[in-house]
């Protein structure tokens, strides 16, 4: 069984909205077109946060501001691979410039995010755990 580690982030902007991005079905042929949040697999030999910053920059053109906080870990077990996904929360600002991996983006409130469809099931799982507000600091 292949073991992979992935990092994702809830990015919040100065307007108290979170970034969500829609996957391209051409780029992600093995998964359906769903709304998700930025991140991806880590490159071994570099830290989790370096990988998270790289993924955010590659997918959105944004830079994470300050130190993001780890909010949850998930086990994603498939027939021939086990993915450990670590999800953070942090801040970003600037203009989103999507890569070809994604079709669209939206900045939404937490309540708007919870009603967004179609949504990646692992994203939905994190949102269900994310019911209590987090104290945000820069």
N, C-alpha and C positions, 0 to 999 in steps of 0.2 A: 504494500500500500504506500502510495506517495504522500508525503506530508508537506503541506505548504502553509505559509503564514501570510496573512493579508492585513492591511491597515485601511481603515475608513475614517471619515471625519464628518461630524455635523459642523458646518461652517456657518457662523452667525455674523451678520453685518451690523453696521451702525444703526440700521433701522429695525433691529431686533427680528430679522427674518433669517431663515436658514436656506442654504443653497441645495437644490435638488437638480439632478441631471438625468436626462433620458438616454438610455443606451441605444446605440445604432444596431439594428438587426443584421446589417451587412458585416459589421466588425465582430459582433458577438453572435455568431451563428448557432452556438449551442445553448443559448438562453434567450427567452423571449424579450421583446421590447418592453422594458419597465422603467419606472422612475427609481432612482437610487441616489446615493450620495457619493462624493469623490473618494477615491482610494484605489488600492490594488494590491498585488502581491509584492512582497519585499524581495530585494536583491540581497542574498547572503553576503555577509561581510560589512554591511553598513547598518547603522542603528535604525530602530523602528521609526524614530522621529525624522531622520534623514530621508527614509523611504516615503514617509507620509508627505513630507514637504515636496519631494520630487514628484510623487503622484498627483498632488494637488496642482502643482505648476504645469505638469504635462497635460492634465485633463481640462484645466480651467484657466490657466494663465495667472492665477492668483497666488499670492504669498500669504502663508499663515503668519499672523501677528502674535507675538508672545509665545508662551508655552501652552500647548493644548493639554487637556486633562483626559486621561483614560476613563471611560464610563462603563464599558462592558467588554466581555470576551464571549465569542460564540464558537461552538463546534459545528462545522458543516461537514457531514460525513456522506460521501458518495461511494459508489461501488469500488472504485480503485484509488480514491484519494480522500484524505482527511485535511480539511482546511481549518486552521485556527484564525479567526478574524477578530482583531482588536479594534474597537471603535472609540474614537476620541471626540471631544467637543472643543472648539476653539473659534478664533476670530479671523476674519479676512476682510479686506476692502479692495476696491478697485473695480475695473471692468472685466467681466467674464469673457474669455476668449476660448471657446470650446475646441477641443481636438476633434479629429474625425471619428473618435470612439463614441461620440454622443451627438444626438440630433437637436436637443433643446435643453434649456435650463429655466428654472424659476426660483425666485427668492420668495419664500412663503413663511407665514407664521407657523408655530407649532400646531395649532388647531387646523390650519389649512393643510399642513403636511399629513395629518392623520386621516384626512379624507381624500387624498390623492390616489388616483387609480390610472392604469394598473401599476402596482407597486411591487418591487422585489420582496419576496417573502421574508428574507433575512433583515431587510430594512424595516419591514413592518414589525418584526419581532423586537428590534431595538426600540422602535417608537413606542411599543406597548410597555416597555420597561422604563421609558423616559417620561413618565407621567408627572413626576415631582419636579418642580422648577429647580434649576441650577443657579447658584449665585455666580454671576458673570463678572469677571474682573479683567482689566486689560494688562 
